[in-house]
Amino acid sequence: LWHNSLSIADAVGLPVDSMQVEVRIGVPHPEKVDKAAVLAILPHGTGTVTVVEGGLEIANDAGTNSTVLAHACAIVRLDV
């Protein structure tokens, strides 16, 4: 998220910090997501984070480790 910059606020004459960002994350273990850390990387505006069970966890052949995939989206709103 910190590498992205949305220029829509500038295009409509609003400050970038007026953006309201809603982040939704689906991950196998929602309780392990640090919502404050996610909010801390938002480049502009104020935000909320919702974490639900989802994503994917794939165990290795030995069953000793796994790969975890999280799915996320950011919904950006401006009051115009």
C-alpha positions in Angstrom: 0.0 0.0 0.0 2.8 2.5 0.8 4.1 2.2 -2.8 0.7 3.2 -4.3 -0.4 6.8 -4.7 -3.9 7.7 -5.8 -4.2 11.0 -7.6 -8.0 11.2 -7.6 -8.1 13.5 -4.6 -5.9 16.0 -6.3 -8.0 15.7 -9.5 -11.2 16.8 -7.6 -9.4 19.5 -5.5 -9.3 17.7 -2.2 -6.3 17.0 0.1 -5.0 13.4 -0.1 -5.5 13.0 3.6 -9.3 13.4 3.2 -9.4 9.9 1.7 -11.2 7.2 3.8 -9.5 3.8 3.2 -11.2 0.5 4.1 -8.9 -2.5 4.0 -10.4 -6.0 4.0 -8.1 -9.0 4.5 -9.0 -12.7 4.2 -6.4 -15.0 5.8 -6.5 -18.5 7.4 -5.7 -17.2 10.9 -7.4 -13.7 11.2 -6.4 -13.4 14.9 -2.7 -13.2 13.8 -3.1 -10.1 11.7 -1.8 -6.9 13.3 -4.4 -4.4 12.3 -2.5 -1.5 13.7 0.5 -2.4 11.5 -1.7 -2.5 8.5 -3.1 1.0 9.3 0.4 2.3 9.9 1.4 1.7 6.3 -1.5 3.6 4.7 0.1 6.5 2.8 -2.8 8.9 3.0 -6.1 9.4 4.8 -7.8 7.5 7.6 -8.5 3.9 7.6 -10.2 0.8 9.0 -9.1 -2.8 8.8 -11.5 -5.8 8.7 -9.9 -9.3 8.9 -11.9 -12.4 8.1 -11.2 -16.1 7.7 -10.1 -16.8 4.1 -7.0 -16.9 2.0 -5.2 -20.2 1.7 -2.7 -22.3 3.6 -0.7 -24.9 1.8 1.3 -27.4 3.8 4.7 -28.7 2.5 5.1 -32.4 1.6 6.7 -33.1 5.0 4.0 -31.4 6.9 6.6 -29.3 8.8 5.8 -25.9 7.2 3.3 -24.1 5.1 2.8 -21.3 2.7 0.1 -18.8 3.7 -1.7 -16.7 1.1 -3.7 -13.6 2.2 -6.2 -11.8 0.0 -6.7 -8.1 0.5 -8.4 -5.2 -1.0 -8.4 -1.5 -0.3 -11.6 0.5 -0.8 -10.9 4.3 -1.1 -13.7 6.8 -0.6 -13.8 10.6 -0.9 -16.6 12.9 0.2 -17.1 15.0 -2.9 
